[in-house]
């Protein structure tokens, strides 16, 4: 049965892009074990198994992402150049393969680092702006990377926690890789479905602050806590994403966003409804009327709100 072919066709039929995870090493493959025993003076496993497999996979199925992992613990098997021959494969991938114009590769090929974007350690969360593209590899479970039927409800992260990871990653110039483990028959546990659907409901309202955004000059309104910023690609608008919605009729206070005379603040999901605001000594006070439908705006999560702060004169906010 052509598992990769069938899976790829199904994924693409839903309008999604297809990428493949591939473990570089096979722990108990005799050729890999022999290379280790030879202190990598031989590369039989790479030459006879890994590289032919990768090239065949790319040629037959046309993935748009190659996600390498498992470069080995021994010093010699962690060498991306001499042992894994990653530059040789990537040169073929980018210059000769059928996906050379669209494919990207991650950075887990060993040392020295190669690839298009950085995938650091699991659950990597810098919390500050990085000047290169990076990825946060996360799971819906708090600890496991695969389906575990012994896990209880406390073993799973809440939708709030997952959205916080997504927003903070994008704000700091990263993206979120969210892992979930299917059961033996290929289906998903309902709790995985629930988390994805709830995240999707939030993105249906606030997606432009994620998909169409770039990092702003500030990432986290640290004094105000739990507020993250992104900016529109054209530089006209700033998105403020708060994980603690104010009480209807109360104010949300931002410390770092200072408005100009032409600043307009709207709430995503309200059809452009403008919010009134004023500046006090402790920051920008944004008033939230009692009439706003907080639960529906947050997509089942009333403590998440996304504000669009735009300025017709392209100044957005002055430095405090």
C-alpha positions in Angstrom: 0.0 0.0 0.0 1.3 3.5 -0.9 0.9 5.1 2.5 2.8 8.3 1.7 1.0 8.7 -1.7 -2.4 8.2 -0.3 -1.8 10.5 2.7 -0.3 13.2 0.5 -3.2 13.1 -1.9 -5.7 13.4 0.9 -3.9 16.3 2.5 -3.6 18.2 -0.7 -7.3 17.6 -1.5 -8.0 19.7 1.6 -6.0 22.6 0.2 -3.1 22.0 2.6 0.7 21.8 1.9 2.4 18.5 2.5 5.8 18.1 4.2 7.6 15.0 5.6 9.4 14.3 8.8 12.3 12.0 8.4 14.5 10.6 11.1 18.1 10.6 9.8 19.3 7.6 11.8 17.8 4.1 12.2 19.1 3.0 15.6 19.4 -0.7 14.9 20.1 -0.7 11.1 23.2 -2.9 10.7 24.8 -0.4 8.4 24.3 2.5 10.8 25.6 0.4 13.7 28.7 -0.5 11.6 29.3 3.2 10.7 29.2 4.0 14.4 31.6 1.1 15.2 34.0 2.5 12.5 33.8 5.9 14.1 32.2 7.1 10.9 35.2 6.4 8.7 32.5 4.6 6.6 29.2 6.2 5.6 27.5 3.1 4.2 24.1 3.8 5.9 24.0 7.4 4.5 25.1 6.3 1.0 23.0 3.2 0.6 19.9 3.9 2.7 19.3 7.5 3.7 20.2 9.6 0.7 18.5 7.2 -1.8 15.4 7.1 0.4 15.2 10.9 0.7 15.7 11.5 -3.1 13.1 8.8 -3.9 10.6 10.4 -1.5 11.1 13.8 -3.0 10.9 12.6 -6.6 7.8 10.6 -6.1 5.7 12.7 -3.7 6.9 16.3 -4.1 6.9 17.4 -0.5 7.2 21.2 0.3 8.9 20.7 3.6 11.7 18.3 4.5 11.9 18.0 8.3 15.0 16.2 9.4 15.6 14.9 12.9 17.7 12.5 15.0 21.2 13.3 13.8 22.8 10.9 16.3 24.4 11.3 19.7 28.0 10.3 18.9 30.2 13.1 17.8 30.9 11.7 14.4 27.2 10.9 13.7 26.3 14.5 14.6 28.4 15.8 11.7 26.1 17.2 9.1 28.8 17.5 6.5 31.2 14.5 6.8 28.6 11.9 7.9 25.1 12.9 6.9 26.3 14.7 3.8 23.4 17.3 4.2 25.0 19.9 2.0 25.2 17.3 -0.8 21.5 16.4 -0.5 20.3 20.0 0.0 22.3 21.1 -3.1 20.4 18.5 -5.1 17.1 19.4 -3.4 17.5 23.1 -4.3 19.0 22.8 -7.7 17.8 19.6 -9.4 14.8 18.2 -7.5 11.2 18.6 -8.9 10.4 20.8 -5.9 13.5 23.0 -6.1 11.4 26.2 -6.4 9.1 25.7 -3.4 10.7 23.3 -0.9 12.2 24.3 2.5 14.2 22.3 5.0 14.6 22.7 8.7 17.9 22.8 10.5 18.1 19.5 12.4 20.9 17.9 10.3 23.6 18.0 12.9 26.5 20.4 13.1 27.4 22.6 11.5 23.8 23.9 11.1 22.3 23.8 7.6 18.8 24.4 6.3 16.3 27.2 5.7 15.0 27.9 9.2 16.0 27.1 12.8 14.4 24.3 14.7 16.0 24.4 18.1 15.3 22.1 21.0 11.8 20.8 21.6 9.5 23.5 23.1 11.9 26.2 22.2 10.4 29.5 23.4 12.8 32.5 23.3 10.2 35.1 24.4 12.1 37.8 22.5 12.6 38.8 18.9 15.1 36.7 16.9 16.4 38.2 13.7 16.1 34.9 11.8 13.2 32.5 11.0 12.7 29.9 13.7 10.2 27.3 14.8 8.7 26.3 18.1 8.1 22.5 18.2 5.3 21.8 20.6 2.8 19.2 21.5 -0.9 19.2 22.5 0.2 17.0 25.4 2.2 18.4 28.2 4.9 15.8 27.9 4.4 13.1 25.2 5.1 13.3 21.5 2.8 10.5 20.5 -0.6 9.0 21.4 -0.6 7.6 24.9 -3.8 5.9 26.0 -2.8 6.1 29.7 -2.9 9.9 29.7 -5.7 11.7 31.6 -7.1 15.2 31.1 -4.3 16.8 33.1 -1.8 15.5 30.5 -3.1 17.9 27.9 -2.4 21.6 27.4 -5.4 23.8 27.4 -6.4 25.7 24.2 -5.4 28.9 26.1 -1.9 27.6 26.6 -1.6 26.5 23.0 -2.8 29.8 21.6 -0.4 31.6 23.9 2.4 29.5 22.4 1.2 30.3 18.9 0.9 34.1 19.4 4.2 34.5 21.3 6.0 32.5 18.6 4.7 34.6 15.8 5.3 37.8 17.7 9.0 36.9 18.0 9.4 36.0 14.3 8.8 32.3 14.7 6.1 29.8 13.7 4.5 27.0 15.7 4.8 23.3 14.8 2.0 21.6 16.8 2.5 17.9 17.1 -0.4 15.5 17.7 -0.3 11.7 17.9 -2.9 9.6 16.0 -4.1 6.3 17.3 -3.1 3.0 15.7 -6.0 3.2 13.2 -5.0 6.7 12.1 -7.8 8.5 13.8 -7.5 11.2 16.4 -8.5 11.2 20.0 -11.5 13.6 20.3 -9.4 15.9 22.7 -7.0 16.6 19.8 -9.9 17.5 17.6 -11.3 19.8 20.2 -8.1 21.7 20.7 -7.6 22.1 16.9 -11.2 23.2 16.4 -11.1 25.7 19.2 -7.8 27.2 17.9 -9.3 27.4 14.5 -12.4 29.2 15.8 -10.0 31.8 17.3 -8.1 32.1 14.1 -11.3 32.6 12.1 -11.6 35.9 13.9 -8.0 36.9 14.6 -6.1 35.1 11.8 -5.0 38.3 10.1 -2.9 39.1 13.2 -1.1 35.8 12.6 -1.0 34.8 9.0 -0.6 38.3 7.5 1.7 39.7 10.1 5.4 40.5 10.8 7.0 41.3 14.1 6.6 44.8 15.5 9.2 46.8 17.3 7.8 45.5 20.6 6.8 41.9 21.1 5.4 41.7 24.6 3.9 44.5 26.6 5.7 43.1 29.6 4.5 45.7 32.2 0.9 45.0 31.2 1.5 41.2 31.1 0.0 38.6 28.7 -0.3 41.1 25.7 1.6 40.4 22.5 2.1 42.5 19.4 2.4 41.8 15.7 2.2 44.3 12.8 0.7 44.2 9.3 3.1 43.6 6.4 2.6 47.0 5.0 3.5 48.7 8.3 0.2 50.5 8.6 -1.3 48.6 11.5 -0.4 47.0 14.8 -2.2 44.1 16.3 -2.5 43.8 20.1 -3.4 40.3 21.3 -4.5 40.2 24.9 -4.9 36.9 26.9 -6.9 38.6 29.6 -9.9 40.4 28.3 -11.0 43.3 30.5 -14.3 43.2 32.3 -17.0 44.6 30.0 -17.3 48.3 30.9 -13.7 48.3 32.1 -10.3 49.4 30.6 -7.4 47.4 29.1 -4.2 49.3 29.9 -1.2 49.1 27.5 2.2 50.4 28.7 4.2 50.4 25.5 1.7 51.5 22.8 1.5 55.3 22.7 -1.1 56.6 20.2 -0.7 59.6 17.9 -3.6 62.0 17.1 -4.7 59.9 14.1 -4.6 56.5 15.8 -7.7 54.4 15.4 -8.3 51.2 17.5 -10.8 48.6 16.4 -11.7 45.1 17.7 -11.4 42.2 15.3 -14.7 40.4 14.8 -16.9 43.4 15.3 -17.1 44.7 11.8 -14.7 47.6 12.4 -16.2 48.8 15.7 -13.9 51.5 17.1 -12.9 51.6 20.7 -12.5 54.8 22.6 -9.2 55.3 24.4 -7.2 57.9 26.4 -3.7 58.2 27.8 -3.0 58.4 31.5 0.3 58.3 33.4 0.2 54.5 33.6 -0.4 54.0 29.9 -2.9 53.8 27.2 -6.5 53.0 28.5 -8.8 51.3 26.0 -12.4 51.2 27.0 -14.5 48.0 26.3 -18.3 48.6 26.2 -20.6 46.3 28.0 -22.4 45.5 24.7 -19.4 43.7 23.1 -20.0 39.9 22.5 -16.8 38.8 24.2 -17.4 35.0 24.0 -18.1 35.0 20.3 -15.2 37.4 19.5 -12.8 35.1 21.3 -14.0 32.0 19.5 -15.0 30.0 22.6 -12.3 31.7 24.7 -13.6 35.0 26.2 -10.2 35.9 27.6 -8.5 36.3 24.2 -9.1 39.5 22.2 -7.3 41.0 19.3 -7.2 44.7 18.7 -6.2 46.4 15.4 -4.5 49.7 16.0 -4.0 51.6 12.8 -2.7 55.0 11.8 -3.4 56.7 8.5 -0.1 58.6 8.7 1.9 55.4 9.0 3.3 56.5 12.4 1.4 53.9 14.3 2.9 54.6 17.8 5.5 57.0 19.0 8.3 55.7 21.2 7.3 56.3 24.8 
